[in-house]
Amino acid sequence: MPIPEEFAWLSDKLEECIEQAEALKLGHAVLLIKMAAMEVADQSIERDVEFARREVS
């Protein structure tokens, strides 16, 4: 299943924020952004699993 557009867009924006925060030496902000990115990835995986379960049923 392809990555939904909203997740791809959000992933790109999070990566951009990480790069900017690193450039500004904002270590704590970088960690918070990375945590948010992991939560988005988890939601994407959960969505894929749910989609796969529906296909199997």
Predicted model as a PDB file, atoms N, CA, C, CB and O in Angstrom, pLDDT in the B-factor column:
MODEL        1                                                                  
ATOM      1  N   MET A   1       0.849  -1.178   0.000  1.00 51.00           N  
ATOM      2  CA  MET A   1       0.000   0.000   0.000  1.00 51.00           C  
ATOM      3  C   MET A   1       0.895   1.241   0.000  1.00 51.00           C  
ATOM      4  CB  MET A   1      -0.966  -0.002   1.228  1.00 51.00           C  
ATOM      5  O   MET A   1       1.810   1.341   0.817  1.00 51.00           O  
ATOM      6  N   PRO A   2       0.640   2.178  -0.901  1.00 57.00           N  
ATOM      7  CA  PRO A   2       1.474   3.390  -0.944  1.00 57.00           C  
ATOM      8  C   PRO A   2       1.258   4.263   0.287  1.00 57.00           C  
ATOM      9  CB  PRO A   2       1.173   4.200  -2.211  1.00 57.00           C  
ATOM     10  O   PRO A   2       0.223   4.192   0.950  1.00 57.00           O  
ATOM     11  N   ILE A   3       2.250   5.078   0.570  1.00 62.00           N  
ATOM     12  CA  ILE A   3       2.162   5.990   1.709  1.00 62.00           C  
ATOM     13  C   ILE A   3       1.103   7.044   1.400  1.00 62.00           C  
ATOM     14  CB  ILE A   3       3.549   6.659   2.015  1.00 62.00           C  
ATOM     15  O   ILE A   3       1.160   7.691   0.355  1.00 62.00           O  
ATOM     16  N   PRO A   4       0.137   7.220   2.303  1.00 70.00           N  
ATOM     17  CA  PRO A   4      -0.880   8.261   2.070  1.00 70.00           C  
ATOM     18  C   PRO A   4      -0.223   9.626   1.930  1.00 70.00           C  
ATOM     19  CB  PRO A   4      -1.913   8.286   3.222  1.00 70.00           C  
ATOM     20  O   PRO A   4       0.785   9.921   2.572  1.00 70.00           O  
ATOM     21  N   GLU A   5      -0.815  10.448   1.078  1.00 78.00           N  
ATOM     22  CA  GLU A   5      -0.263  11.766   0.784  1.00 78.00           C  
ATOM     23  C   GLU A   5      -0.006  12.596   2.033  1.00 78.00           C  
ATOM     24  CB  GLU A   5      -1.190  12.513  -0.127  1.00 78.00           C  
ATOM     25  O   GLU A   5       1.023  13.264   2.131  1.00 78.00           O  
ATOM     26  N   GLU A   6      -0.938  12.561   2.995  1.00 76.00           N  
ATOM     27  CA  GLU A   6      -0.782  13.387   4.187  1.00 76.00           C  
ATOM     28  C   GLU A   6       0.408  12.950   5.028  1.00 76.00           C  
ATOM     29  CB  GLU A   6      -2.045  13.344   5.022  1.00 76.00           C  
ATOM     30  O   GLU A   6       1.061  13.789   5.649  1.00 76.00           O  
ATOM     31  N   PHE A   7       0.704  11.650   5.062  1.00 77.00           N  
ATOM     32  CA  PHE A   7       1.862  11.180   5.818  1.00 77.00           C  
ATOM     33  C   PHE A   7       3.157  11.561   5.113  1.00 77.00           C  
ATOM     34  CB  PHE A   7       1.794   9.660   6.017  1.00 77.00           C  
ATOM     35  O   PHE A   7       4.134  11.946   5.755  1.00 77.00           O  
ATOM     36  N   ALA A   8       3.155  11.453   3.796  1.00 80.00           N  
ATOM     37  CA  ALA A   8       4.351  11.826   3.038  1.00 80.00           C  
ATOM     38  C   ALA A   8       4.648  13.310   3.216  1.00 80.00           C  
ATOM     39  CB  ALA A   8       4.174  11.491   1.541  1.00 80.00           C  
ATOM     40  O   ALA A   8       5.796  13.697   3.433  1.00 80.00           O  
ATOM     41  N   TRP A   9       3.617  14.136   3.125  1.00 85.00           N  
ATOM     42  CA  TRP A   9       3.787  15.584   3.301  1.00 85.00           C  
ATOM     43  C   TRP A   9       4.290  15.889   4.704  1.00 85.00           C  
ATOM     44  CB  TRP A   9       2.459  16.329   3.036  1.00 85.00           C  
ATOM     45  O   TRP A   9       5.227  16.669   4.873  1.00 85.00           O  
ATOM     46  N   LEU A  10       3.674  15.279   5.710  1.00 84.00           N  
ATOM     47  CA  LEU A  10       4.068  15.533   7.089  1.00 84.00           C  
ATOM     48  C   LEU A  10       5.492  15.063   7.348  1.00 84.00           C  
ATOM     49  CB  LEU A  10       3.107  14.847   8.051  1.00 84.00           C  
ATOM     50  O   LEU A  10       6.248  15.726   8.058  1.00 84.00           O  
ATOM     51  N   SER A  11       5.853  13.945   6.786  1.00 82.00           N  
ATOM     52  CA  SER A  11       7.213  13.436   6.933  1.00 82.00           C  
ATOM     53  C   SER A  11       8.229  14.417   6.351  1.00 82.00           C  
ATOM     54  CB  SER A  11       7.347  12.069   6.254  1.00 82.00           C  
ATOM     55  O   SER A  11       9.270  14.677   6.953  1.00 82.00           O  
ATOM     56  N   ASP A  12       7.919  14.953   5.186  1.00 88.00           N  
ATOM     57  CA  ASP A  12       8.813  15.944   4.573  1.00 88.00           C  
ATOM     58  C   ASP A  12       8.944  17.190   5.443  1.00 88.00           C  
ATOM     59  CB  ASP A  12       8.303  16.333   3.181  1.00 88.00           C  
ATOM     60  O   ASP A  12      10.044  17.717   5.612  1.00 88.00           O  
ATOM     61  N   LYS A  13       7.833  17.661   5.991  1.00 89.00           N  
ATOM     62  CA  LYS A  13       7.858  18.851   6.839  1.00 89.00           C  
ATOM     63  C   LYS A  13       8.635  18.594   8.127  1.00 89.00           C  
ATOM     64  CB  LYS A  13       6.431  19.299   7.167  1.00 89.00           C  
ATOM     65  O   LYS A  13       9.389  19.456   8.578  1.00 89.00           O  
ATOM     66  N   LEU A  14       8.458  17.422   8.717  1.00 88.00           N  
ATOM     67  CA  LEU A  14       9.195  17.093   9.938  1.00 88.00           C  
ATOM     68  C   LEU A  14      10.696  17.045   9.660  1.00 88.00           C  
ATOM     69  CB  LEU A  14       8.715  15.747  10.514  1.00 88.00           C  
ATOM     70  O   LEU A  14      11.493  17.529  10.464  1.00 88.00           O  
ATOM     71  N   GLU A  15      11.078  16.470   8.538  1.00 90.00           N  
ATOM     72  CA  GLU A  15      12.498  16.421   8.176  1.00 90.00           C  
ATOM     73  C   GLU A  15      13.052  17.826   8.002  1.00 90.00           C  
ATOM     74  CB  GLU A  15      12.705  15.608   6.886  1.00 90.00           C  
ATOM     75  O   GLU A  15      14.169  18.112   8.431  1.00 90.00           O  
ATOM     76  N   GLU A  16      12.282  18.695   7.380  1.00 92.00           N  
ATOM     77  CA  GLU A  16      12.693  20.092   7.203  1.00 92.00           C  
ATOM     78  C   GLU A  16      12.876  20.782   8.555  1.00 92.00           C  
ATOM     79  CB  GLU A  16      11.656  20.855   6.354  1.00 92.00           C  
ATOM     80  O   GLU A  16      13.842  21.518   8.753  1.00 92.00           O  
ATOM     81  N   CYS A  17      11.961  20.547   9.471  1.00 90.00           N  
ATOM     82  CA  CYS A  17      12.051  21.148  10.811  1.00 90.00           C  
ATOM     83  C   CYS A  17      13.274  20.639  11.558  1.00 90.00           C  
ATOM     84  CB  CYS A  17      10.782  20.850  11.624  1.00 90.00           C  
ATOM     85  O   CYS A  17      13.944  21.404  12.251  1.00 90.00           O  
ATOM     86  N   ILE A  18      13.565  19.354  11.421  1.00 89.00           N  
ATOM     87  CA  ILE A  18      14.744  18.776  12.072  1.00 89.00           C  
ATOM     88  C   ILE A  18      16.009  19.451  11.555  1.00 89.00           C  
ATOM     89  CB  ILE A  18      14.811  17.248  11.832  1.00 89.00           C  
ATOM     90  O   ILE A  18      16.880  19.832  12.338  1.00 89.00           O  
ATOM     91  N   GLU A  19      16.109  19.597  10.245  1.00 91.00           N  
ATOM     92  CA  GLU A  19      17.295  20.234   9.649  1.00 91.00           C  
ATOM     93  C   GLU A  19      17.459  21.666  10.143  1.00 91.00           C  
ATOM     94  CB  GLU A  19      17.198  20.221   8.114  1.00 91.00           C  
ATOM     95  O   GLU A  19      18.569  22.089  10.468  1.00 91.00           O  
ATOM     96  N   GLN A  20      16.356  22.416  10.202  1.00 92.00           N  
ATOM     97  CA  GLN A  20      16.432  23.802  10.660  1.00 92.00           C  
ATOM     98  C   GLN A  20      16.799  23.887  12.137  1.00 92.00           C  
ATOM     99  CB  GLN A  20      15.106  24.511  10.414  1.00 92.00           C  
ATOM    100  O   GLN A  20      17.604  24.729  12.535  1.00 92.00           O  
ATOM    101  N   ALA A  21      16.210  23.016  12.945  1.00 92.00           N  
ATOM    102  CA  ALA A  21      16.517  23.026  14.378  1.00 92.00           C  
ATOM    103  C   ALA A  21      17.973  22.644  14.622  1.00 92.00           C  
ATOM    104  CB  ALA A  21      15.584  22.067  15.137  1.00 92.00           C  
ATOM    105  O   ALA A  21      18.631  23.222  15.487  1.00 92.00           O  
ATOM    106  N   GLU A  22      18.480  21.673  13.863  1.00 91.00           N  
ATOM    107  CA  GLU A  22      19.890  21.290  14.003  1.00 91.00           C  
ATOM    108  C   GLU A  22      20.801  22.446  13.609  1.00 91.00           C  
ATOM    109  CB  GLU A  22      20.205  20.049  13.142  1.00 91.00           C  
ATOM    110  O   GLU A  22      21.808  22.700  14.269  1.00 91.00           O  
ATOM    111  N   ALA A  23      20.452  23.139  12.543  1.00 92.00           N  
ATOM    112  CA  ALA A  23      21.262  24.273  12.083  1.00 92.00           C  
ATOM    113  C   ALA A  23      21.299  25.380  13.129  1.00 92.00           C  
ATOM    114  CB  ALA A  23      20.715  24.823  10.758  1.00 92.00           C  
ATOM    115  O   ALA A  23      22.294  26.093  13.255  1.00 92.00           O  
ATOM    116  N   LEU A  24      20.211  25.519  13.875  1.00 91.00           N  
ATOM    117  CA  LEU A  24      20.139  26.550  14.917  1.00 91.00           C  
ATOM    118  C   LEU A  24      20.649  26.062  16.274  1.00 91.00           C  
ATOM    119  CB  LEU A  24      18.711  27.034  15.061  1.00 91.00           C  
ATOM    120  O   LEU A  24      20.569  26.774  17.275  1.00 91.00           O  
ATOM    121  N   LYS A  25      21.172  24.838  16.288  1.00 92.00           N  
ATOM    122  CA  LYS A  25      21.707  24.230  17.519  1.00 92.00           C  
ATOM    123  C   LYS A  25      20.628  24.097  18.600  1.00 92.00           C  
ATOM    124  CB  LYS A  25      22.881  25.068  18.058  1.00 92.00           C  
ATOM    125  O   LYS A  25      20.873  24.365  19.776  1.00 92.00           O  
ATOM    126  N   LEU A  26      19.451  23.686  18.185  1.00 91.00           N  
ATOM    127  CA  LEU A  26      18.325  23.506  19.106  1.00 91.00           C  
ATOM    128  C   LEU A  26      18.141  22.016  19.399  1.00 91.00           C  
ATOM    129  CB  LEU A  26      17.015  24.117  18.513  1.00 91.00           C  
ATOM    130  O   LEU A  26      17.174  21.397  18.954  1.00 91.00           O  
ATOM    131  N   GLY A  27      19.075  21.460  20.144  1.00 90.00           N  
ATOM    132  CA  GLY A  27      19.088  20.021  20.420  1.00 90.00           C  
ATOM    133  C   GLY A  27      17.789  19.487  20.994  1.00 90.00           C  
ATOM    134  O   GLY A  27      17.312  18.437  20.562  1.00 90.00           O  
ATOM    135  N   HIS A  28      17.207  20.185  21.958  1.00 92.00           N  
ATOM    136  CA  HIS A  28      15.971  19.718  22.583  1.00 92.00           C  
ATOM    137  C   HIS A  28      14.836  19.712  21.564  1.00 92.00           C  
ATOM    138  CB  HIS A  28      15.603  20.602  23.793  1.00 92.00           C  
ATOM    139  O   HIS A  28      14.036  18.777  21.526  1.00 92.00           O  
ATOM    140  N   ALA A  29      14.767  20.736  20.755  1.00 90.00           N  
ATOM    141  CA  ALA A  29      13.728  20.813  19.719  1.00 90.00           C  
ATOM    142  C   ALA A  29      13.884  19.668  18.722  1.00 90.00           C  
ATOM    143  CB  ALA A  29      13.790  22.174  18.983  1.00 90.00           C  
ATOM    144  O   ALA A  29      12.893  19.092  18.271  1.00 90.00           O  
ATOM    145  N   VAL A  30      15.121  19.343  18.381  1.00 89.00           N  
ATOM    146  CA  VAL A  30      15.373  18.239  17.455  1.00 89.00           C  
ATOM    147  C   VAL A  30      14.813  16.942  18.027  1.00 89.00           C  
ATOM    148  CB  VAL A  30      16.887  18.095  17.171  1.00 89.00           C  
ATOM    149  O   VAL A  30      14.171  16.172  17.313  1.00 89.00           O  
ATOM    150  N   LEU A  31      15.056  16.703  19.309  1.00 91.00           N  
ATOM    151  CA  LEU A  31      14.542  15.485  19.939  1.00 91.00           C  
ATOM    152  C   LEU A  31      13.016  15.456  19.934  1.00 91.00           C  
ATOM    153  CB  LEU A  31      15.060  15.372  21.373  1.00 91.00           C  
ATOM    154  O   LEU A  31      12.422  14.410  19.672  1.00 91.00           O  
ATOM    155  N   LEU A  32      12.382  16.574  20.217  1.00 90.00           N  
ATOM    156  CA  LEU A  32      10.913  16.631  20.217  1.00 90.00           C  
ATOM    157  C   LEU A  32      10.351  16.390  18.822  1.00 90.00           C  
ATOM    158  CB  LEU A  32      10.429  17.988  20.746  1.00 90.00           C  
ATOM    159  O   LEU A  32       9.350  15.689  18.667  1.00 90.00           O  
ATOM    160  N   ILE A  33      10.981  16.959  17.822  1.00 89.00           N  
ATOM    161  CA  ILE A  33      10.524  16.765  16.447  1.00 89.00           C  
ATOM    162  C   ILE A  33      10.698  15.305  16.032  1.00 89.00           C  
ATOM    163  CB  ILE A  33      11.293  17.695  15.483  1.00 89.00           C  
ATOM    164  O   ILE A  33       9.821  14.733  15.384  1.00 89.00           O  
ATOM    165  N   LYS A  34      11.821  14.708  16.402  1.00 90.00           N  
ATOM    166  CA  LYS A  34      12.043  13.300  16.069  1.00 90.00           C  
ATOM    167  C   LYS A  34      11.019  12.407  16.760  1.00 90.00           C  
ATOM    168  CB  LYS A  34      13.463  12.875  16.462  1.00 90.00           C  
ATOM    169  O   LYS A  34      10.566  11.420  16.180  1.00 90.00           O  
ATOM    170  N   MET A  35      10.653  12.743  17.987  1.00 91.00           N  
ATOM    171  CA  MET A  35       9.621  11.976  18.696  1.00 91.00           C  
ATOM    172  C   MET A  35       8.282  12.094  17.965  1.00 91.00           C  
ATOM    173  CB  MET A  35       9.482  12.470  20.164  1.00 91.00           C  
ATOM    174  O   MET A  35       7.560  11.108  17.822  1.00 91.00           O  
ATOM    175  N   ALA A  36       7.960  13.285  17.510  1.00 88.00           N  
ATOM    176  CA  ALA A  36       6.723  13.482  16.755  1.00 88.00           C  
ATOM    177  C   ALA A  36       6.758  12.681  15.453  1.00 88.00           C  
ATOM    178  CB  ALA A  36       6.504  14.982  16.457  1.00 88.00           C  
ATOM    179  O   ALA A  36       5.753  12.094  15.052  1.00 88.00           O  
ATOM    180  N   ALA A  37       7.909  12.661  14.805  1.00 86.00           N  
ATOM    181  CA  ALA A  37       8.045  11.905  13.564  1.00 86.00           C  
ATOM    182  C   ALA A  37       7.839  10.412  13.809  1.00 86.00           C  
ATOM    183  CB  ALA A  37       9.420  12.154  12.936  1.00 86.00           C  
ATOM    184  O   ALA A  37       7.228   9.727  12.989  1.00 86.00           O  
ATOM    185  N   MET A  38       8.347   9.906  14.929  1.00 88.00           N  
ATOM    186  CA  MET A  38       8.154   8.497  15.260  1.00 88.00           C  
ATOM    187  C   MET A  38       6.682   8.189  15.509  1.00 88.00           C  
ATOM    188  CB  MET A  38       8.986   8.118  16.487  1.00 88.00           C  
ATOM    189  O   MET A  38       6.199   7.124  15.124  1.00 88.00           O  
ATOM    190  N   GLU A  39       5.968   9.105  16.146  1.00 88.00           N  
ATOM    191  CA  GLU A  39       4.537   8.903  16.377  1.00 88.00           C  
ATOM    192  C   GLU A  39       3.780   8.865  15.051  1.00 88.00           C  
ATOM    193  CB  GLU A  39       3.973  10.015  17.282  1.00 88.00           C  
ATOM    194  O   GLU A  39       2.872   8.053  14.875  1.00 88.00           O  
ATOM    195  N   VAL A  40       4.150   9.735  14.126  1.00 85.00           N  
ATOM    196  CA  VAL A  40       3.517   9.740  12.803  1.00 85.00           C  
ATOM    197  C   VAL A  40       3.800   8.417  12.098  1.00 85.00           C  
ATOM    198  CB  VAL A  40       4.027  10.937  11.944  1.00 85.00           C  
ATOM    199  O   VAL A  40       2.905   7.838  11.481  1.00 85.00           O  
ATOM    200  N   ALA A  41       5.030   7.940  12.185  1.00 84.00           N  
ATOM    201  CA  ALA A  41       5.378   6.664  11.559  1.00 84.00           C  
ATOM    202  C   ALA A  41       4.578   5.525  12.178  1.00 84.00           C  
ATOM    203  CB  ALA A  41       6.885   6.388  11.694  1.00 84.00           C  
ATOM    204  O   ALA A  41       4.094   4.649  11.462  1.00 84.00           O  
ATOM    205  N   ASP A  42       4.436   5.529  13.499  1.00 88.00           N  
ATOM    206  CA  ASP A  42       3.648   4.499  14.179  1.00 88.00           C  
ATOM    207  C   ASP A  42       2.202   4.514  13.694  1.00 88.00           C  
ATOM    208  CB  ASP A  42       3.698   4.701  15.702  1.00 88.00           C  
ATOM    209  O   ASP A  42       1.619   3.455  13.461  1.00 88.00           O  
ATOM    210  N   GLN A  43       1.622   5.693  13.541  1.00 86.00           N  
ATOM    211  CA  GLN A  43       0.248   5.802  13.054  1.00 86.00           C  
ATOM    212  C   GLN A  43       0.134   5.271  11.633  1.00 86.00           C  
ATOM    213  CB  GLN A  43      -0.231   7.257  13.114  1.00 86.00           C  
ATOM    214  O   GLN A  43      -0.850   4.621  11.279  1.00 86.00           O  
ATOM    215  N   SER A  44       1.139   5.549  10.832  1.00 83.00           N  
ATOM    216  CA  SER A  44       1.135   5.073   9.453  1.00 83.00           C  
ATOM    217  C   SER A  44       1.195   3.550   9.426  1.00 83.00           C  
ATOM    218  CB  SER A  44       2.316   5.674   8.665  1.00 83.00           C  
ATOM    219  O   SER A  44       0.489   2.913   8.644  1.00 83.00           O  
ATOM    220  N   ILE A  45       2.026   2.973  10.267  1.00 85.00           N  
ATOM    221  CA  ILE A  45       2.149   1.512  10.337  1.00 85.00           C  
ATOM    222  C   ILE A  45       0.835   0.903  10.823  1.00 85.00           C  
ATOM    223  CB  ILE A  45       3.318   1.100  11.277  1.00 85.00           C  
ATOM    224  O   ILE A  45       0.372  -0.097  10.273  1.00 85.00           O  
ATOM    225  N   GLU A  46       0.238   1.499  11.846  1.00 86.00           N  
ATOM    226  CA  GLU A  46      -1.035   0.996  12.359  1.00 86.00           C  
ATOM    227  C   GLU A  46      -2.109   1.049  11.275  1.00 86.00           C  
ATOM    228  CB  GLU A  46      -1.479   1.807  13.590  1.00 86.00           C  
ATOM    229  O   GLU A  46      -2.935   0.141  11.173  1.00 86.00           O  
ATOM    230  N   ARG A  47      -2.101   2.096  10.477  1.00 84.00           N  
ATOM    231  CA  ARG A  47      -3.057   2.227   9.383  1.00 84.00           C  
ATOM    232  C   ARG A  47      -2.831   1.140   8.343  1.00 84.00           C  
ATOM    233  CB  ARG A  47      -2.949   3.612   8.735  1.00 84.00           C  
ATOM    234  O   ARG A  47      -3.789   0.566   7.826  1.00 84.00           O  
ATOM    235  N   ASP A  48      -1.568   0.854   8.034  1.00 83.00           N  
ATOM    236  CA  ASP A  48      -1.249  -0.208   7.082  1.00 83.00           C  
ATOM    237  C   ASP A  48      -1.704  -1.571   7.590  1.00 83.00           C  
ATOM    238  CB  ASP A  48       0.249  -0.233   6.802  1.00 83.00           C  
ATOM    239  O   ASP A  48      -2.236  -2.377   6.827  1.00 83.00           O  
ATOM    240  N   VAL A  49      -1.494  -1.826   8.877  1.00 86.00           N  
ATOM    241  CA  VAL A  49      -1.896  -3.099   9.475  1.00 86.00           C  
ATOM    242  C   VAL A  49      -3.412  -3.252   9.416  1.00 86.00           C  
ATOM    243  CB  VAL A  49      -1.401  -3.198  10.934  1.00 86.00           C  
ATOM    244  O   VAL A  49      -3.919  -4.319   9.071  1.00 86.00           O  
ATOM    245  N   GLU A  50      -4.126  -2.197   9.750  1.00 86.00           N  
ATOM    246  CA  GLU A  50      -5.586  -2.235   9.693  1.00 86.00           C  
ATOM    247  C   GLU A  50      -6.066  -2.486   8.265  1.00 86.00           C  
ATOM    248  CB  GLU A  50      -6.180  -0.922  10.230  1.00 86.00           C  
ATOM    249  O   GLU A  50      -6.997  -3.259   8.042  1.00 86.00           O  
ATOM    250  N   PHE A  51      -5.432  -1.835   7.314  1.00 83.00           N  
ATOM    251  CA  PHE A  51      -5.793  -2.022   5.903  1.00 83.00           C  
ATOM    252  C   PHE A  51      -5.552  -3.471   5.496  1.00 83.00           C  
ATOM    253  CB  PHE A  51      -4.981  -1.062   4.990  1.00 83.00           C  
ATOM    254  O   PHE A  51      -6.386  -4.070   4.817  1.00 83.00           O  
ATOM    255  N   ALA A  52      -4.420  -4.038   5.905  1.00 84.00           N  
ATOM    256  CA  ALA A  52      -4.093  -5.423   5.571  1.00 84.00           C  
ATOM    257  C   ALA A  52      -5.091  -6.383   6.207  1.00 84.00           C  
ATOM    258  CB  ALA A  52      -2.668  -5.764   6.026  1.00 84.00           C  
ATOM    259  O   ALA A  52      -5.485  -7.362   5.574  1.00 84.00           O  
ATOM    260  N   ARG A  53      -5.508  -6.126   7.438  1.00 87.00           N  
ATOM    261  CA  ARG A  53      -6.501  -6.981   8.101  1.00 87.00           C  
ATOM    262  C   ARG A  53      -7.820  -6.979   7.338  1.00 87.00           C  
ATOM    263  CB  ARG A  53      -6.733  -6.517   9.549  1.00 87.00           C  
ATOM    264  O   ARG A  53      -8.459  -8.020   7.184  1.00 87.00           O  
ATOM    265  N   ARG A  54      -8.219  -5.807   6.863  1.00 85.00           N  
ATOM    266  CA  ARG A  54      -9.472  -5.716   6.117  1.00 85.00           C  
ATOM    267  C   ARG A  54      -9.391  -6.483   4.798  1.00 85.00           C  
ATOM    268  CB  ARG A  54      -9.824  -4.252   5.850  1.00 85.00           C  
ATOM    269  O   ARG A  54     -10.369  -7.096   4.371  1.00 85.00           O  
ATOM    270  N   GLU A  55      -8.222  -6.446   4.157  1.00 84.00           N  
ATOM    271  CA  GLU A  55      -8.060  -7.167   2.895  1.00 84.00           C  
ATOM    272  C   GLU A  55      -8.129  -8.671   3.098  1.00 84.00           C  
ATOM    273  CB  GLU A  55      -6.738  -6.794   2.239  1.00 84.00           C  
ATOM    274  O   GLU A  55      -8.656  -9.391   2.249  1.00 84.00           O  
ATOM    275  N   VAL A  56      -7.596  -9.153   4.226  1.00 82.00           N  
ATOM    276  CA  VAL A  56      -7.572 -10.582   4.522  1.00 82.00           C  
ATOM    277  C   VAL A  56      -8.984 -11.081   4.850  1.00 82.00           C  
ATOM    278  CB  VAL A  56      -6.607 -10.875   5.696  1.00 82.00           C  
ATOM    279  O   VAL A  56      -9.345 -12.207   4.508  1.00 82.00           O  
ATOM    280  N   SER A  57      -9.753 -10.258   5.496  1.00 73.00           N  
ATOM    281  CA  SER A  57     -11.107 -10.671   5.914  1.00 73.00           C  
ATOM    282  C   SER A  57     -12.037 -10.890   4.757  1.00 73.00           C  
ATOM    283  CB  SER A  57     -11.706  -9.648   6.829  1.00 73.00           C  
ATOM    284  O   SER A  57     -13.201 -11.238   4.958  1.00 73.00           O  
TER     285      SER A  57                                                      
ENDMDL                                                                          
END                                                                             
